Amino acid sequence: MTKTNDRSGARSTGGCAYNVICDLRAIDPDLPLYAFGVIGTAS
């Protein structure tokens, strides 16, 4: 296993929460949907 440190500060959309929000929004645009992500340190 390789441990990687990415400190480039790049931003992008994607991941499970984003994809689910997009799918739910397509099903019902009136749903109040919120998502957030956290990047932390790995031990």
Secondary structure, DSSP 8 states (H G I E B T S, - for coil): -------S------SHHHHHHHHHHHH-TTS------------
